[in-house]
Amino acid sequence: MQWLSNPRVLGVLLAASLGANLFLGGWLAGRLTGEGTQGLPGKRNVEAMLAPLPEEKRALVRKELRAAMPQVRQHFKALQAARAALAEELAKAAPDQAELDRRFAEVRAQATAVQAAFQQAFKRAAVSLTPEERRAVIEALKRRPQRGLPEL
């Protein structure tokens, strides 16, 4: 087990672990936003949020969210590419700190772009809801299971 104390080995293991985590995170996000998997958790979350609304208002919100999906997918592909570039830099024997800063910034920017596209679509639909309907959506969102930070 002496080989585990070698900094090079630890660096490679760290990079491999990060790469695996980025891959699994990308895969999970793809399952939530991908066209072929709309029946999975992402759609269930939207349906739970819309459950208190009358069917015609649910259809209106779904229409806006569907219209945003091409843009969301485009940003999500860019997010995956940014994560891959970050993993590549991290896997180097001597990662460049400035390059890591740029790569992390790009990951954040693309993740924000995905989120913003969804939020803008919902905003467009929300203005057609009554105040009571918007409050019902807020209450439905509050009832969603909250994911906390992992224990380290």
Steps between C-alpha positions, in 0.01 A plus 500: 500500500802725494415596143196690634729753665652593163365848401487403132283197573273709721473764226402239242246347738355842575473582129338162427254550785413851381458375144266225615299747708476746212391220268231379741383857566476564127319173446249583773442851369457354151235265633317800645517718188542257212230473237481121511459487877236763566292244691754476777573713810511835319151457364370365830631811677327726249177301525507518881550876477209535257261258674302774680424681174199445274584287195489794254756691709720189533497469122603864464799459735603172332486673160739774618738246657499287183574808291809564713639145467710557184679786675534296820648208306746731325618643833510153651727373220727798565492417872607143428784625279610745770501222760706280271752780441523557875557130564769496232684790662467346846643171375824665387811433705528872575167675439525870420323698774385778268365243253317322783341833597385551140365143474310524830358838391378346173332213687323753725397714203350207311321363807353846554393517135309170530326625812424841349336345192262301721430801721424728205257244357321469831492878539331536160231253607465628859369840394187330364428332835281661762661602830327201665639263237851641543471455878387139445807436283723652769342275763551195275866596460536530878368145542767357270763292678798725564848377425748625753875518474681168535680429823876503459 
